[in-house]
Amino acid sequence: MTNPSTNHDAFLQRIEKALQDRGKSAALRKYWSTATRHHAYPILGLLGALEDPRKAILCALYAQHPQHKEGMTVGKAALALGDRKDGEHPFDRHFRRLLACEELGTVADPGDLAQQLHRFLQRLSSNGIPFDYRELHKNLNYWGKWTDAVKLSWASDFWQAPQLTETPTQP
């Protein structure tokens, strides 16, 4: 029996290795446009992602923003995009839009979730915020069967209660 986290790690290592070639990286970034998506297909084929929309999306997102950092989940990365003021976070509406997504789509026609993740990763990239692709790989694999659990995990990381600081009691 293989360890699922080993599978995630091996796939991410293959993506990282492929993205060392700037041409392959550029071809994968073309995935997001219907007019140029066909340029990404040979690279997705080499990575074993041509028939799996979850892997194809992960490859294209990684090519868009290759800064990986464990623990920087969707919710935590979104939270890092700004500070809450008066109970509102500057990314609240966009995050709610991400949580409203249902359909993953196909390799040839990425669904709403893929498009919203792409938009999100573009924002992270422009702000220099790293992202946990290993966790996203797990989330995408759970999508469909445990979609609500994935969304609750993202929401929990984003709308976390502030940590209470204990004040010393005066005798």
C-alpha positions in Angstrom: 0.0 0.0 0.0 1.4 3.4 -1.0 1.3 6.4 1.3 -0.9 9.1 -0.2 1.4 11.9 1.0 4.3 10.2 -0.9 2.2 10.3 -4.1 1.5 14.0 -3.6 5.2 14.7 -3.0 6.4 12.6 -6.0 4.0 14.4 -8.3 5.0 17.8 -7.0 8.7 16.9 -7.5 7.9 16.0 -11.1 6.3 19.4 -11.6 9.2 21.2 -10.0 11.6 19.4 -12.2 9.6 20.1 -15.4 9.3 23.8 -14.4 13.1 24.2 -14.3 12.8 24.4 -18.1 11.5 27.9 -18.8 9.9 26.7 -22.1 7.8 24.1 -20.3 6.9 26.6 -17.6 5.7 29.1 -20.3 3.7 26.4 -22.1 1.9 25.4 -18.9 1.0 29.0 -18.2 -0.8 29.1 -21.5 -3.2 26.6 -20.1 -5.5 29.3 -18.8 -6.5 30.6 -22.3 -8.7 28.5 -24.5 -6.8 29.9 -27.6 -3.4 28.7 -26.3 -4.3 25.7 -24.0 -3.1 23.2 -26.6 0.5 24.4 -25.9 0.2 23.0 -22.4 -1.0 19.6 -23.5 2.4 18.0 -24.3 3.8 19.1 -20.9 0.7 17.8 -19.1 1.2 14.6 -21.0 4.8 14.3 -19.8 3.6 14.9 -16.2 0.8 12.3 -16.5 -1.8 15.0 -16.0 -3.4 15.0 -19.4 -6.5 13.0 -18.5 -6.8 14.2 -14.9 -8.2 17.7 -14.4 -7.0 17.9 -10.8 -3.4 17.3 -11.8 -3.7 19.6 -14.9 -5.0 22.4 -12.7 -2.2 21.9 -10.2 0.5 21.9 -12.9 -0.9 25.1 -14.4 -1.2 26.8 -11.1 2.3 25.9 -10.0 3.6 27.3 -13.3 1.8 30.5 -12.6 3.1 30.9 -9.0 6.0 28.5 -8.2 6.5 29.6 -4.6 5.7 26.6 -2.4 5.6 26.7 1.4 4.0 24.0 3.5 1.3 25.2 5.8 0.2 28.1 3.6 -3.2 26.7 2.8 -5.9 28.3 0.7 -7.4 30.0 3.8 -4.2 31.1 5.4 -2.8 32.4 2.1 -6.0 34.4 1.5 -5.8 35.7 5.1 -2.2 36.9 4.3 -3.6 39.2 1.5 -4.5 41.9 4.0 -5.6 42.9 7.5 -9.1 42.8 8.8 -10.6 46.3 9.5 -14.0 46.6 11.1 -14.6 42.9 10.8 -14.0 42.9 7.0 -11.0 41.5 5.2 -10.1 43.0 1.8 -10.3 39.5 0.2 -13.6 38.5 1.8 -15.8 38.8 -1.3 -13.3 37.0 -3.5 -12.9 34.3 -0.9 -16.6 33.8 -0.7 -16.7 33.5 -4.5 -14.0 30.8 -4.3 -16.1 28.9 -1.6 -19.2 29.1 -3.9 -17.5 27.1 -6.6 -18.8 23.6 -7.2 -17.5 22.2 -10.5 -13.9 21.2 -11.1 -14.2 20.9 -14.8 -12.2 18.9 -17.3 -8.6 19.2 -18.7 -10.0 20.7 -21.9 -12.5 23.0 -20.1 -11.5 23.9 -16.6 -14.5 24.7 -14.4 -15.3 27.6 -12.2 -13.1 26.3 -9.3 -10.0 26.2 -11.6 -10.6 29.7 -12.8 -11.1 31.1 -9.3 -8.0 29.3 -8.1 -6.1 30.8 -11.0 -7.3 34.3 -10.1 -6.4 33.6 -6.4 -2.9 32.4 -7.3 -2.3 35.4 -9.5 -3.1 37.6 -6.6 -0.8 35.6 -4.3 2.0 35.9 -6.9 1.7 39.6 -7.2 1.9 40.0 -3.4 4.8 37.5 -3.1 2.8 35.2 -0.8 3.9 31.5 -1.1 1.4 28.6 -1.3 1.1 25.0 -0.1 0.6 23.0 -3.3 0.8 19.7 -1.5 -2.3 20.6 0.5 -4.0 21.9 -2.6 -3.2 18.5 -4.3 -5.0 16.7 -1.5 -7.9 19.2 -1.6 -8.4 18.7 -5.3 -8.3 14.9 -4.9 -11.0 15.2 -2.2 -13.1 17.6 -4.4 -16.4 16.0 -5.5 -16.7 13.5 -2.7 -15.8 15.7 0.2 -16.2 19.2 -1.3 -17.9 20.6 1.8 -15.2 19.3 4.1 -12.5 21.0 1.9 -14.5 24.3 1.9 -14.9 24.1 5.7 -11.2 23.7 6.1 -10.5 26.7 3.9 -13.1 28.8 5.7 -11.7 27.7 9.1 -8.2 28.9 8.2 -9.6 32.2 6.7 -12.2 33.2 9.3 -10.2 32.0 12.3 -10.9 33.6 15.7 -8.0 35.8 16.8 -5.9 34.1 19.4 -6.5 35.3 22.9 -3.5 36.7 24.7 -3.5 35.9 28.3 -3.0 38.8 30.6 -1.3 38.1 33.9 -3.6 38.4 36.8 -2.7 40.9 39.5 -2.7 39.5 43.1 
